[in-house]
């Protein structure tokens, strides 16, 4: 009787070596925070891009004003302001924003006695109030709040900043996967074609072909979107509450600094421009002017100590003489020594950003600060923000930004779909690619991580947390090693 033939013992599964699998693993784990956040940012970004088309359709009764036949002039801003005061006598009017078109209403932001804010709209042809809208409950209002901080305050803002930092990692690792894995993506497509030609394993071949085609499309789209993603992340970081707030403070604070000084405040500064702007989505302060000081009005400057006051119309005329363009946004003085802060239209041209502060008593320009006075880093950031918002290069920038948002959504769908198709069923594993970054033996990789961690502190903090979790928890227990495919 012959001895039974025993199967040779199976070798334990070996993790493929090389940077490809390591980068694939980090690309996979970065997706956990990047995909859900950026899918939401893409949707809200689309809404924000089309806000000037959507909101007048959704709130036509309030935001649209038909021009009377034969009428060639609009009512003065002071008359429109008086109409708002009559309709809301207990409210404080803080901001006026001219309409962008001849049939757009003038928007006034008011603060009620209970502290709530509302945008009141006035027909500029008849100086009649057409209605009011809570800025937070409009479609674009929800989009702005979600896009800014996920409607979760500082925690939401921090999560977006973390996702933005890891999106840089995702884009860079994605390029590594795209260029180094091109042959590997093509092989299943070639094999599946040969299988179909022979008539064998048709179902498996079709499945492999679909998977290979999906990976190929994902890689092609990602290779194009990756550049835009890096651009959008870099231009969006200045709005964040941690990194962006620090940079903005450096770029606009008064006094000597690396970023130069703000020459705009001629008189003793009272507050910051951001602080004087009411809570409203009707207008945004240019980024480089948010922390710039606002001067004060001086009643004693007038001959004989007269304390009469000028109107908002005078402030607009003074701003016109200073070179500002319509439509203008006017922050009204909130205190006795407050000023009219008039911002000119710079929607399609960040170099036109300028704010003129007009004395409420004399009508003289107390201070003026704009793009020409920005230090170089602030100029770069302002131009980047214009690109981020799809308004710096006309319709080309607008439609490129809209297409970018759509393609980001495509990547946010195809990425998880690829994982779902390749995940191992019933293995007790999440299906993460096996690989480990050779940080100790690859000097440029370690230097790159350190540089990113220093330039982007929240990335450095979360990266350290992930590495500690990997060393202290995931690798210590067999169950977590199996679940997370730790090598």
TORZA-934684 format. One line per field, with one value per residue (C-alpha): residue number from 1; chain; x, z, y. Coordinates in nm, 2 decimals, m for minus. Layout:
BEGIN
nr <- c(NUM	...)
kette <- c(A	...)
x <- c(X	...)
z <- c(Z	...)
y <- c(Y	...)
This chain:
BEGIN
nr <- c(1	2	3	4	5	6	7	8	9	10	11	12	13	14	15	16	17	18	19	20	21	22	23	24	25	26	27	28	29	30	31	32	33	34	35	36	37	38	39	40	41	42	43	44	45	46	47	48	49	50	51	52	53	54	55	56	57	58	59	60	61	62	63	64	65	66	67	68	69	70	71	72	73	74	75	76	77	78	79	80	81	82	83	84	85	86	87	88	89	90	91	92	93	94	95	96	97	98	99	100	101	102	103	104	105	106	107	108	109	110	111	112	113	114	115	116	117	118	119	120	121	122	123	124	125	126	127	128	129	130	131	132	133	134	135	136	137	138	139	140	141	142	143	144	145	146	147	148	149	150	151	152	153	154	155	156	157	158	159	160	161	162	163	164	165	166	167	168	169	170	171	172	173	174	175	176	177	178	179	180	181	182	183	184	185	186	187	188	189	190	191	192	193	194	195	196	197	198	199	200	201	202	203	204	205	206	207	208	209	210	211	212	213	214	215	216	217	218	219	220	221	222	223	224	225	226	227	228	229	230	231	232	233	234	235	236	237	238	239	240	241	242	243	244	245	246	247	248	249	250	251	252	253	254	255	256	257	258	259	260	261	262	263	264	265	266	267	268	269	270	271	272	273	274	275	276	277	278	279	280	281	282	283	284	285	286	287	288	289	290	291	292	293	294	295	296	297	298	299	300	301	302	303	304	305	306	307	308	309	310	311	312	313	314	315	316	317	318	319	320	321	322	323	324	325	326	327	328	329	330	331	332	333	334	335	336	337	338	339	340	341	342	343	344	345	346	347	348	349	350	351	352	353	354	355	356	357	358	359	360	361	362	363	364	365	366	367	368	369	370	371	372	373	374	375	376	377	378	379	380	381	382	383	384	385	386	387	388	389	390	391	392	393	394	395	396	397	398	399	400	401	402	403	404	405	406	407	408	409	410	411	412	413	414	415	416	417	418	419	420	421	422	423	424	425	426	427	428	429	430	431	432	433	434	435	436	437	438	439	440	441	442	443	444	445	446	447	448	449	450	451	452	453	454	455	456	457	458	459	460	461	462	463	464	465	466	467	468	469	470	471	472	473	474	475	476	477	478	479	480	481	482	483	484	485	486	487)
kette <- c(A	A	A	A	A	A	A	A	A	A	A	A	A	A	A	A	A	A	A	A	A	A	A	A	A	A	A	A	A	A	A	A	A	A	A	A	A	A	A	A	A	A	A	A	A	A	A	A	A	A	A	A	A	A	A	A	A	A	A	A	A	A	A	A	A	A	A	A	A	A	A	A	A	A	A	A	A	A	A	A	A	A	A	A	A	A	A	A	A	A	A	A	A	A	A	A	A	A	A	A	A	A	A	A	A	A	A	A	A	A	A	A	A	A	A	A	A	A	A	A	A	A	A	A	A	A	A	A	A	A	A	A	A	A	A	A	A	A	A	A	A	A	A	A	A	A	A	A	A	A	A	A	A	A	A	A	A	A	A	A	A	A	A	A	A	A	A	A	A	A	A	A	A	A	A	A	A	A	A	A	A	A	A	A	A	A	A	A	A	A	A	A	A	A	A	A	A	A	A	A	A	A	A	A	A	A	A	A	A	A	A	A	A	A	A	A	A	A	A	A	A	A	A	A	A	A	A	A	A	A	A	A	A	A	A	A	A	A	A	A	A	A	A	A	A	A	A	A	A	A	A	A	A	A	A	A	A	A	A	A	A	A	A	A	A	A	A	A	A	A	A	A	A	A	A	A	A	A	A	A	A	A	A	A	A	A	A	A	A	A	A	A	A	A	A	A	A	A	A	A	A	A	A	A	A	A	A	A	A	A	A	A	A	A	A	A	A	A	A	A	A	A	A	A	A	A	A	A	A	A	A	A	A	A	A	A	A	A	A	A	A	A	A	A	A	A	A	A	A	A	A	A	A	A	A	A	A	A	A	A	A	A	A	A	A	A	A	A	A	A	A	A	A	A	A	A	A	A	A	A	A	A	A	A	A	A	A	A	A	A	A	A	A	A	A	A	A	A	A	A	A	A	A	A	A	A	A	A	A	A	A	A	A	A	A	A	A	A	A	A	A	A	A	A	A	A	A	A	A	A	A	A	A	A	A	A	A	A	A	A	A	A	A	A	A	A	A	A	A	A	A	A	A	A	A	A	A	A	A	A	A	A	A	A	A	A	A	A	A	A	A	A	A	A	A	A	A	A	A	A	A	A	A	A	A	A	A)
x <- c(0.00	0.15	0.18	m0.07	0.06	0.05	0.00	0.29	0.23	0.10	0.33	0.20	0.07	0.35	0.30	0.41	0.72	0.79	0.65	0.36	0.16	0.27	0.14	m0.17	m0.24	m0.20	m0.42	m0.68	m0.68	m0.67	m1.00	m1.18	m1.17	m1.12	m1.40	m1.70	m1.58	m1.48	m1.80	m1.99	m1.76	m1.81	m2.19	m2.19	m1.92	m2.15	m2.44	m2.21	m2.09	m2.45	m2.58	m2.65	m2.86	m3.04	m3.13	m3.32	m3.52	m3.60	m3.68	m3.79	m4.05	m3.79	m3.47	m3.61	m3.74	m3.90	m3.79	m4.08	m4.13	m3.95	m3.77	m3.40	m3.28	m3.30	m3.39	m3.10	m2.96	m3.07	m3.44	m3.41	m3.25	m3.55	m3.79	m3.61	m3.61	m3.99	m4.06	m3.83	m3.81	m3.66	m3.38	m3.02	m2.93	m2.57	m2.51	m2.63	m2.54	m2.64	m2.78	m2.56	m2.81	m3.07	m3.35	m3.19	m3.31	m3.09	m3.01	m2.99	m2.87	m3.05	m3.01	m3.33	m3.35	m3.32	m2.98	m3.10	m3.01	m3.22	m3.16	m3.43	m3.47	m3.58	m3.69	m3.43	m3.67	m3.96	m3.78	m4.02	m3.95	m4.02	m3.96	m3.70	m3.51	m3.31	m2.97	m2.90	m3.21	m3.15	m3.00	m2.67	m2.68	m2.68	m2.41	m2.19	m2.23	m2.16	m1.87	m1.72	m1.75	m2.00	m2.24	m2.04	m1.84	m1.47	m1.48	m1.63	m1.38	m1.10	m1.23	m1.23	m0.88	m0.77	m0.94	m0.77	m0.43	m0.49	m0.62	m0.27	m0.15	m0.42	m0.34	0.04	m0.01	m0.27	m0.01	0.24	m0.03	m0.13	0.22	0.37	0.07	m0.03	0.10	m0.07	m0.40	m0.37	m0.28	m0.63	m0.79	m0.55	m0.61	m0.99	m0.98	m0.79	m1.03	m1.33	m1.16	m1.12	m1.47	m1.36	m1.45	m1.67	m1.83	m1.50	m1.34	m1.63	m1.59	m1.22	m1.27	m1.52	m1.29	m0.99	m1.19	m1.32	m0.97	m0.84	m1.11	m1.06	m0.69	m0.74	m0.99	m0.77	m0.46	m0.65	m0.84	m0.53	m0.38	m0.70	m0.74	m0.40	m0.48	m0.82	m0.67	m0.39	m0.63	m0.89	m0.66	m0.65	m1.02	m0.96	m0.99	m0.64	m0.39	m0.59	m0.65	m0.28	m0.18	m0.44	m0.33	0.03	m0.08	m0.29	m0.19	m0.08	0.28	0.60	0.60	0.72	0.41	0.46	0.20	m0.15	m0.11	m0.49	m0.57	m0.49	m0.66	m0.67	m0.81	m1.14	m1.20	m1.13	m1.33	m1.45	m1.58	m1.79	m1.95	m2.29	m2.37	m2.50	m2.42	m2.49	m2.13	m1.78	m1.49	m1.19	m0.96	m0.66	m0.87	m1.05	m0.81	m0.74	m0.81	m1.11	m1.06	m1.30	m1.50	m1.41	m1.70	m1.46	m1.31	m1.59	m1.57	m1.73	m1.76	m2.09	m2.20	m2.43	m2.39	m2.36	m2.58	m2.49	m2.52	m2.23	m2.02	m2.10	m2.00	m1.67	m1.60	m1.67	m1.42	m1.17	m1.21	m1.44	m1.68	m2.05	m2.21	m2.09	m2.13	m2.16	m2.11	m2.30	m2.15	m2.26	m2.14	m2.11	m1.75	m1.81	m1.74	m1.90	m1.68	m1.75	m1.62	m1.61	m1.70	m1.40	m1.60	m1.41	m1.09	m0.92	m0.67	m0.97	m1.03	m1.04	m1.22	m1.27	m1.36	m1.57	m1.61	m1.98	m1.96	m1.74	m1.78	m1.40	m1.21	m1.04	m0.86	m0.83	m0.68	m0.67	m0.48	m0.20	m0.11	m0.12	0.21	0.31	0.19	m0.16	m0.17	m0.10	m0.36	m0.62	m0.56	m0.58	m0.91	m1.05	m0.95	m1.10	m1.43	m1.44	m1.43	m1.08	m1.07	m1.42	m1.64	m1.35	m1.27	m1.64	m1.70	m1.37	m1.46	m1.80	m1.65	m1.39	m1.67	m1.85	m1.53	m1.45	m1.79	m1.71	m1.39	m1.57	m1.81	m1.57	m1.31	m1.54	m1.70	m1.35	m1.30	m1.64	m1.57	m1.22	m1.29	m1.24	m1.56	m1.58	m1.21	m1.24	m1.04	m1.13	m0.95	m0.67	m0.37	m0.08	0.23	0.44	0.61	0.99	1.03	1.36	1.53	1.39	1.53	1.33	1.00	1.08	1.18	0.87	0.65	0.83	0.80	0.43	0.38	0.55	0.38	0.04	0.03	m0.30	m0.17	0.14	m0.07	m0.31	m0.02	0.16	m0.17	m0.21	0.15	0.11	m0.22	m0.05	0.25	0.07	m0.26	m0.30	0.03	m0.01	m0.32	m0.38	m0.74	m0.65	m0.36	m0.59	m0.87	m0.65	m0.42	m0.11	0.22)
z <- c(0.00	m0.11	0.13	0.08	m0.12	0.10	m0.04	0.04	0.32	0.19	0.23	0.42	0.21	0.13	0.09	m0.24	m0.21	m0.34	m0.32	m0.54	m0.28	m0.01	m0.19	m0.29	0.08	0.18	m0.12	0.01	0.37	0.28	0.09	0.42	0.51	0.16	m0.03	0.19	0.26	m0.10	m0.24	m0.02	m0.12	m0.49	m0.46	m0.25	m0.48	m0.78	m0.60	m0.50	m0.86	m0.99	m0.70	m0.91	m1.15	m0.89	m0.61	m0.83	m0.97	m0.63	m0.47	m0.78	m0.58	m0.35	m0.56	m0.90	m0.98	m1.31	m1.47	m1.53	m1.89	m1.99	m1.65	m1.69	m1.33	m1.00	m0.67	m0.45	m0.20	0.08	m0.03	m0.05	0.30	0.43	0.29	0.49	0.81	0.77	0.72	1.00	1.25	1.53	1.33	1.28	0.91	0.86	0.49	0.15	m0.17	m0.51	m0.76	m1.03	m1.30	m1.39	m1.27	m0.95	m0.61	m0.37	m0.07	0.29	0.58	0.90	1.26	1.46	1.83	1.91	1.73	1.42	1.07	0.76	0.41	0.31	m0.06	m0.21	m0.57	m0.67	m0.93	m0.69	m0.35	m0.22	0.00	m0.20	0.09	0.31	0.32	0.59	0.43	0.61	0.47	0.10	m0.11	m0.15	0.22	0.31	0.05	0.19	0.54	0.45	0.23	0.50	0.81	0.75	0.97	1.27	1.37	1.45	1.45	1.10	0.97	1.12	0.95	0.61	0.67	0.76	0.45	0.23	0.37	0.30	m0.04	m0.13	m0.02	m0.22	m0.54	m0.51	m0.44	m0.72	m0.97	m0.85	m0.90	m1.24	m1.40	m1.23	m1.26	m1.61	m1.74	m1.46	m1.55	m1.91	m1.85	m1.73	m2.03	m2.27	m2.09	m2.08	m2.46	m2.52	m2.30	m2.49	m2.82	m2.69	m2.55	m2.20	m1.87	m2.03	m1.71	m1.53	m1.83	m1.86	m1.49	m1.52	m1.83	m1.65	m1.34	m1.56	m1.76	m1.45	m1.30	m1.63	m1.64	m1.28	m1.34	m1.65	m1.48	m1.17	m1.38	m1.50	m1.19	m0.97	m1.09	m1.03	m0.69	m0.58	m0.71	m0.54	m0.21	m0.21	m0.30	m0.05	0.25	0.31	0.41	0.68	1.05	1.15	0.87	0.68	0.99	1.08	0.73	0.70	1.02	0.90	0.57	0.69	1.05	1.13	1.21	1.08	0.96	0.69	0.49	0.50	0.66	0.59	0.48	0.47	0.82	0.83	1.16	1.48	1.39	1.55	1.44	1.17	0.84	0.90	1.24	1.09	0.84	0.95	0.93	0.57	0.25	0.05	0.03	0.12	0.24	0.01	0.19	0.21	0.37	0.63	0.91	0.79	1.04	0.99	1.07	1.26	1.17	1.34	1.42	1.50	1.16	1.02	1.02	1.34	1.50	1.31	1.36	1.06	0.88	0.51	0.35	0.20	m0.14	m0.05	0.04	m0.29	m0.48	m0.28	m0.37	m0.74	m0.73	m0.57	m0.87	m0.73	m0.97	m0.94	m0.81	m0.47	m0.12	0.16	0.52	0.72	1.03	1.34	1.60	1.63	1.51	1.25	0.88	0.56	0.43	0.05	m0.14	m0.52	m0.76	m0.82	m0.89	m1.22	m1.14	m0.80	m0.89	m0.86	m0.49	m0.30	0.01	0.07	0.42	0.41	0.71	0.81	0.90	0.64	0.35	0.31	0.24	0.57	0.43	0.12	0.09	m0.21	m0.42	m0.51	m0.14	m0.07	0.00	m0.26	m0.07	m0.02	m0.39	m0.48	m0.24	m0.37	m0.72	m0.61	m0.44	m0.75	m0.94	m0.66	m0.69	m1.07	m1.14	m1.23	m1.60	m1.71	m1.84	m1.90	m1.52	m1.44	m1.66	m1.58	m1.21	m1.27	m1.47	m1.20	m0.94	m1.16	m1.22	m0.84	m0.78	m1.05	m0.87	m0.53	m0.68	m0.89	m0.61	m0.35	m0.64	m0.73	m0.36	m0.34	m0.64	m0.52	m0.15	m0.03	0.08	0.41	0.49	0.79	0.61	0.50	0.18	0.22	m0.02	0.16	0.18	0.41	0.35	0.37	0.55	0.72	0.40	0.16	0.27	0.02	0.14	0.51	0.41	0.21	0.50	0.74	0.51	0.46	0.83	0.90	0.63	0.71	1.09	1.10	0.84	1.06	1.37	1.20	1.03	1.37	1.52	1.23	1.27	1.65	1.60	1.35	1.58	1.92	1.82	1.48	1.48	1.84	1.79	1.54	1.48	1.39	1.18	0.98	0.96	0.84	0.63	0.82	0.68)
y <- c(0.00	0.32	0.61	0.89	1.19	1.50	1.85	2.07	2.32	2.65	2.94	3.24	3.52	3.76	4.12	4.25	4.46	4.80	5.15	5.08	4.88	5.12	5.42	5.23	5.16	5.52	5.62	5.38	5.50	5.87	5.81	5.75	6.12	6.27	6.10	6.19	6.55	6.63	6.48	6.73	7.01	6.93	6.95	7.27	7.41	7.36	7.53	7.82	7.86	7.89	8.10	8.41	8.20	7.98	8.22	8.48	8.18	8.05	8.39	8.59	8.79	8.93	8.94	9.06	9.41	9.49	9.81	10.05	10.14	10.46	10.50	10.55	10.61	10.42	10.57	10.70	10.45	10.68	10.65	10.27	10.27	10.48	10.22	9.95	10.16	10.22	9.85	9.74	10.03	9.82	9.66	9.78	9.81	9.71	9.65	9.75	9.57	9.70	9.45	9.31	9.36	9.63	9.39	9.28	9.41	9.60	9.38	9.52	9.31	9.39	9.27	9.23	9.30	8.93	8.92	8.73	8.86	8.89	9.01	9.26	9.34	9.67	9.75	10.01	10.16	10.23	10.23	9.97	9.67	9.35	9.10	8.94	8.62	8.45	8.41	8.08	7.91	7.98	7.70	7.89	7.98	7.61	7.55	7.82	7.69	7.33	7.43	7.64	7.42	7.14	7.35	7.21	7.52	7.48	7.10	7.10	7.36	7.15	6.83	7.01	7.13	6.78	6.64	6.91	6.81	6.44	6.53	6.64	6.30	6.13	6.33	6.26	5.89	5.87	6.00	5.73	5.46	5.60	5.61	5.31	5.08	5.15	4.81	4.62	4.79	4.69	4.32	4.22	4.39	4.19	3.86	3.91	3.98	3.66	3.46	3.59	3.49	3.13	3.12	3.02	3.17	3.43	3.56	3.60	3.77	4.02	4.09	4.14	4.36	4.58	4.61	4.70	4.95	5.12	5.14	5.28	5.55	5.63	5.67	5.89	6.12	6.13	6.23	6.53	6.62	6.57	6.90	7.09	6.92	7.04	7.39	7.39	7.27	7.52	7.81	7.69	7.65	8.03	8.02	7.75	7.84	7.71	7.75	8.01	8.23	8.23	8.32	8.59	8.75	8.75	8.89	9.18	9.26	9.61	9.66	9.52	9.16	8.93	9.01	9.39	9.63	9.76	10.12	10.18	10.30	10.67	10.74	10.54	10.20	10.10	9.74	9.49	9.50	9.14	9.25	9.53	9.31	9.16	8.79	8.77	8.58	8.89	9.00	8.87	9.08	9.03	8.78	9.01	9.28	9.08	9.17	9.52	9.80	10.02	10.39	10.61	10.92	11.25	11.49	11.77	11.77	11.99	12.37	12.51	12.17	12.10	11.74	11.70	11.37	11.27	11.00	10.67	10.84	11.07	10.77	10.61	10.93	10.94	10.58	10.65	10.94	10.70	10.47	10.20	10.02	9.93	9.72	9.84	9.70	9.95	9.87	10.13	10.30	10.11	10.37	10.75	10.73	10.46	10.51	10.40	10.11	10.09	9.78	9.81	9.53	9.29	8.98	8.90	9.07	9.03	9.31	9.55	9.47	9.79	9.92	10.30	10.42	10.74	10.97	10.98	11.35	11.52	11.27	11.26	10.94	10.84	10.54	10.33	9.98	9.76	9.51	9.76	9.79	9.41	9.25	8.99	8.68	8.84	8.92	8.56	8.43	8.67	8.56	8.20	8.25	8.41	8.09	7.87	8.05	8.03	8.40	8.51	8.43	8.48	8.21	7.97	7.97	7.93	7.63	7.47	7.49	7.34	7.05	7.00	6.96	6.70	6.50	6.51	6.35	6.09	6.00	5.99	5.73	5.52	5.49	5.32	5.11	4.97	4.88	4.71	4.49	4.38	4.34	3.98	3.83	3.65	3.70	3.92	4.18	4.53	4.47	4.73	4.70	4.54	4.75	4.96	5.29	5.25	5.58	5.47	5.35	5.61	5.95	6.16	6.01	6.10	6.45	6.50	6.39	6.62	6.92	6.86	6.82	7.15	7.34	7.19	7.14	6.95	6.70	6.66	6.60	6.35	6.17	6.13	6.00	5.74	5.62	5.58	5.40	5.17	5.09	5.08	4.92	4.77	4.57	4.44	4.22	3.94	4.05	4.41	4.29	4.07	4.32	4.61	4.38	4.50	4.36)
